[in-house]
Amino acid sequence: MGQGGGTEHLTVQREGATLVLTLNRPQAKNALSLPMLVGLYDGWLEADEDDAIRSIVLTGAGGGFCAGMDLKALAGKGMEGEQYRDRLKADPDLHWKAMLRHHRPRKPVIAAIEGYCVAGGTEILQGTDIRVAGESATFGLFEVRRGLFPIGGSTVRLQRQIPRTHALEMLLTGRPYSAAEAERIGLIGHVVPDGTALEAALAIAERINACGPLAVEAVKASVYESASLTETEGLAAELERGWPIFDTADAKEGARAFAEKREPVYRRA
């Protein structure tokens, strides 16, 4: 696994064509800090700009995912984060982009969750595409219990991702949810044995990486674009995105490989 970039609270590694971003502040349950947010945003941009990256896995270090926002660290007080305050000043929207509220990567994002994924952790989760969790993982939006508002997008996104009755219960009670319950209501897609979420996420990423990258990106874009459209509008938008894919070299390679009963070799063309 190759390694490069990142910050003191965000590790960046390459696993083949997959970029692995690891929230790396285990002593604070991977609570979001300014160095972590800067590293996250830079990671999303790296994936967008590098055609060799075909998927992204987001995970946490030390057996946890993310316990939410560390407001003191975000303010850049003390040694942690002070050197990144200029980044936040230059782009006041950086933290929302890092948390996938105001930015959607072109490549598929797979979340590998162990331990706590609560408050801001559950909010970031809603910006990911595919979600795998260890069986002891815990989810929840605890903000109302503290008299706060989950302003990372949850009052908008959650009801679009799970049934509204479950979304409102999660938002209004602030109670914890087990991985089994999170899977049952549709917040996550897979529950795996503890300690294997990253392995399972990487396996999904490998399956995605074996597909035509232009097709993958177009399919993801179409799914999100059509979510806010009527069925008629969505179908029209789908044709606009989908038809050009059939004229790509990737599509021709996929057809040849199928006819020749071999694995395709895609070149994003």
C-alpha positions as CSV (number, residue, x, y, z in Angstrom):
1,M,0.0,0.0,0.0
2,G,1.5,3.3,-1.0
3,Q,1.3,6.4,1.2
4,G,1.5,10.1,0.7
5,G,-0.1,13.4,1.5
6,G,-2.5,13.9,4.4
7,T,-2.0,15.7,7.7
8,E,-1.3,14.8,11.3
9,H,-5.0,13.8,11.7
10,L,-5.7,12.3,8.2
11,T,-3.7,9.5,6.6
12,V,-3.7,9.1,2.9
13,Q,-2.8,5.7,1.3
14,R,-3.1,4.0,-2.1
15,E,-4.4,0.5,-2.4
16,G,-4.1,-0.2,-6.1
17,A,-6.7,2.2,-7.7
18,T,-8.3,2.9,-4.4
19,L,-7.5,6.0,-2.3
20,V,-7.8,5.2,1.4
21,L,-8.5,8.2,3.7
22,T,-8.2,7.4,7.4
23,L,-9.4,9.7,10.2
24,N,-6.4,9.4,12.4
25,R,-7.0,10.9,15.9
26,P,-7.8,7.8,17.9
27,Q,-7.0,9.4,21.3
28,A,-10.0,11.7,20.6
29,K,-12.2,9.0,19.0
30,N,-11.3,10.6,15.7
31,A,-13.3,13.7,16.5
32,L,-13.1,16.2,13.6
33,S,-10.3,18.7,13.9
34,L,-9.1,21.4,11.5
35,P,-6.0,19.3,10.4
36,M,-8.4,16.4,9.8
37,L,-10.8,18.5,7.7
38,V,-8.0,20.0,5.6
39,G,-6.7,16.5,5.0
40,L,-10.1,15.2,4.0
41,Y,-10.8,18.0,1.6
42,D,-7.4,17.6,0.0
43,G,-8.1,13.9,-0.3
44,W,-11.4,14.4,-2.1
45,L,-9.7,16.8,-4.5
46,E,-6.8,14.3,-5.1
47,A,-9.3,11.7,-6.0
48,D,-11.2,14.0,-8.3
49,E,-8.1,15.1,-10.2
50,D,-6.2,11.8,-10.5
51,D,-7.6,9.5,-13.1
52,A,-5.6,6.6,-11.7
53,I,-7.9,6.7,-8.7
54,R,-11.1,4.9,-9.3
55,S,-12.7,4.6,-5.9
56,I,-12.2,6.0,-2.3
57,V,-12.5,4.3,1.0
58,L,-13.1,6.4,4.1
59,T,-12.3,4.8,7.5
60,G,-11.0,5.6,11.0
61,A,-8.0,4.6,13.0
62,G,-7.9,2.8,16.4
63,G,-11.1,0.9,16.1
64,G,-13.4,3.9,15.7
65,F,-14.8,6.0,12.8
66,C,-15.7,9.5,14.1
67,A,-17.3,10.8,17.2
68,G,-18.2,14.2,15.7
69,M,-16.9,17.7,15.7
70,D,-14.2,18.9,18.1
71,L,-15.2,22.6,18.2
72,K,-12.1,23.7,20.1
73,A,-9.8,22.0,17.6
74,L,-11.8,23.4,14.6
75,A,-11.2,26.9,16.0
76,G,-7.5,26.2,15.6
77,K,-6.6,27.0,19.2
78,G,-3.4,25.6,20.5
79,M,-0.8,23.8,18.5
80,E,-3.3,21.5,16.8
81,G,-4.6,23.2,13.7
82,E,-2.9,26.6,14.1
83,Q,-0.9,26.1,10.9
84,Y,-4.1,25.5,8.9
85,R,-6.1,28.6,9.9
86,D,-5.0,30.3,6.7
87,R,-6.7,27.5,4.7
88,L,-9.9,28.0,6.5
89,K,-9.7,31.8,6.1
90,A,-9.1,31.5,2.4
91,D,-12.0,29.1,2.0
92,P,-14.6,29.5,4.8
93,D,-16.6,26.6,3.2
94,L,-13.7,24.2,3.5
95,H,-15.1,22.3,6.5
96,W,-18.4,21.7,4.7
97,K,-16.6,20.4,1.6
98,A,-14.5,18.1,3.8
99,M,-17.6,16.7,5.4
100,L,-19.2,16.1,2.0
101,R,-21.9,18.6,2.6
102,H,-20.9,21.0,-0.2
103,H,-18.8,18.6,-2.3
104,R,-19.5,15.3,-4.0
105,P,-16.4,13.4,-5.2
106,R,-16.7,12.1,-8.8
107,K,-15.5,8.7,-7.7
108,P,-17.5,6.3,-5.5
109,V,-16.9,6.7,-1.8
110,I,-17.1,3.6,0.4
111,A,-17.3,4.0,4.2
112,A,-15.6,1.4,6.4
113,I,-17.0,1.9,9.9
114,E,-15.8,0.4,13.2
115,G,-16.8,1.7,16.7
116,Y,-18.4,5.1,17.1
117,C,-19.9,6.8,14.0
118,V,-22.0,9.5,15.7
119,A,-23.0,13.1,15.4
120,G,-20.7,14.6,12.8
121,G,-19.6,11.0,12.0
122,T,-23.1,10.1,11.0
123,E,-23.4,13.3,9.1
124,I,-20.3,12.6,7.0
125,L,-21.6,9.1,6.5
126,Q,-24.6,10.5,4.6
127,G,-22.2,11.9,2.0
128,T,-20.8,8.5,1.2
129,D,-22.1,6.1,-1.4
130,I,-21.7,2.6,0.0
131,R,-21.4,1.8,3.7
132,V,-19.9,-1.2,5.6
133,A,-19.8,-1.5,9.4
134,G,-18.4,-3.8,12.0
135,E,-21.1,-5.5,14.1
136,S,-20.3,-3.4,17.2
137,A,-20.4,-0.1,15.4
138,T,-22.7,2.6,16.9
139,F,-24.5,5.3,15.0
140,G,-26.6,8.3,15.9
141,L,-27.3,12.0,15.7
142,F,-26.9,13.2,19.3
143,E,-27.1,16.9,18.7
144,V,-30.6,17.5,20.1
145,R,-29.6,15.9,23.4
146,R,-27.1,18.7,23.7
147,G,-29.4,21.4,22.6
148,L,-27.7,21.6,19.2
149,F,-28.8,21.3,15.6
150,P,-27.2,18.7,13.2
151,I,-26.3,21.3,10.7
152,G,-24.0,19.0,8.6
153,G,-27.0,18.2,6.3
154,S,-28.9,15.5,8.3
155,T,-32.3,17.2,8.4
156,V,-32.2,17.3,4.5
157,R,-30.3,14.1,3.6
158,L,-31.4,11.6,6.1
159,Q,-35.1,11.5,5.1
160,R,-34.0,11.0,1.5
161,Q,-31.8,8.0,2.4
162,I,-34.0,6.2,4.9
163,P,-37.8,6.2,5.6
164,R,-38.9,9.5,7.1
165,T,-40.2,7.9,10.3
166,H,-36.8,6.4,11.0
167,A,-35.1,9.7,10.0
168,L,-37.2,11.7,12.4
169,E,-36.8,9.2,15.3
170,M,-33.0,9.4,14.9
171,L,-33.0,13.2,14.6
172,L,-35.5,13.9,17.4
173,T,-34.4,11.3,20.1
174,G,-30.7,11.5,19.7
175,R,-30.4,7.9,20.7
176,P,-27.7,5.4,19.6
177,Y,-28.3,2.9,16.9
178,S,-26.5,-0.5,16.6
179,A,-25.1,-1.6,13.3
180,A,-27.9,-4.2,13.0
181,E,-30.5,-1.6,13.4
182,A,-28.7,0.8,11.1
183,E,-28.7,-1.9,8.4
184,R,-32.3,-2.7,9.0
185,I,-33.5,0.9,8.4
186,G,-31.2,1.3,5.4
187,L,-28.5,3.7,6.8
188,I,-25.8,1.1,6.0
189,G,-25.6,-1.7,3.5
190,H,-23.4,-4.3,5.2
191,V,-22.6,-5.6,8.7
192,V,-19.4,-7.6,9.0
193,P,-17.4,-9.1,11.9
194,D,-15.6,-6.5,14.0
195,G,-12.2,-5.5,12.6
196,T,-13.1,-6.5,9.0
197,A,-15.0,-3.4,7.7
198,L,-11.9,-2.0,5.9
199,E,-11.2,-5.4,4.3
200,A,-14.8,-5.6,3.1
201,A,-14.9,-2.1,1.8
202,L,-11.7,-2.6,-0.1
203,A,-13.2,-5.7,-1.7
204,I,-16.2,-3.7,-2.9
205,A,-13.8,-1.0,-4.2
206,E,-11.9,-3.7,-6.2
207,R,-15.1,-4.7,-7.9
208,I,-15.8,-1.1,-8.7
209,N,-12.3,-0.6,-10.0
210,A,-12.7,-3.5,-12.4
211,C,-15.5,-1.7,-14.1
212,G,-15.3,1.0,-16.8
213,P,-14.4,4.2,-14.9
214,L,-16.2,6.6,-17.2
215,A,-19.4,4.4,-16.9
216,V,-19.0,4.3,-13.1
217,E,-18.6,8.1,-12.8
218,A,-21.6,8.7,-15.1
219,V,-23.8,6.3,-13.3
220,K,-23.0,7.8,-9.9
221,A,-23.6,11.3,-11.3
222,S,-26.9,10.3,-12.8
223,V,-28.2,8.7,-9.6
224,Y,-27.6,11.9,-7.6
225,E,-28.7,14.2,-10.3
226,S,-32.0,12.4,-10.9
227,A,-32.9,12.3,-7.1
228,S,-34.2,15.9,-7.2
229,L,-36.0,15.6,-10.6
230,T,-39.4,14.3,-11.6
231,E,-39.3,10.8,-13.3
232,T,-39.7,12.3,-16.7
233,E,-36.9,14.8,-16.1
234,G,-34.7,12.1,-14.6
235,L,-35.1,9.8,-17.5
236,A,-34.2,12.6,-20.0
237,A,-31.2,13.5,-17.9
238,E,-30.2,9.8,-17.8
239,L,-30.2,9.6,-21.6
240,E,-28.1,12.7,-21.8
241,R,-25.5,11.2,-19.5
242,G,-25.7,7.7,-20.6
243,W,-25.7,7.8,-24.4
244,P,-22.2,9.3,-24.7
245,I,-20.7,6.4,-22.7
246,F,-21.6,4.0,-25.6
247,D,-19.3,5.9,-27.9
248,T,-16.2,5.6,-25.6
249,A,-13.2,3.4,-26.1
250,D,-14.0,1.9,-22.7
251,A,-17.4,0.7,-24.0
252,K,-15.8,-0.8,-27.1
253,E,-13.2,-2.5,-24.9
254,G,-15.9,-3.9,-22.6
255,A,-17.8,-5.3,-25.6
256,R,-14.6,-6.9,-27.1
257,A,-13.6,-8.4,-23.7
258,F,-17.1,-9.9,-23.3
259,A,-16.9,-11.4,-26.8
260,E,-13.4,-12.7,-26.2
261,K,-14.3,-14.0,-22.7
262,R,-11.5,-12.1,-21.0
263,E,-11.2,-9.3,-18.4
264,P,-11.4,-5.8,-19.9
265,V,-8.6,-3.3,-19.7
266,Y,-10.0,0.2,-19.4
267,R,-8.1,3.4,-20.2
268,R,-10.7,6.1,-19.5
269,A,-11.3,7.1,-23.1
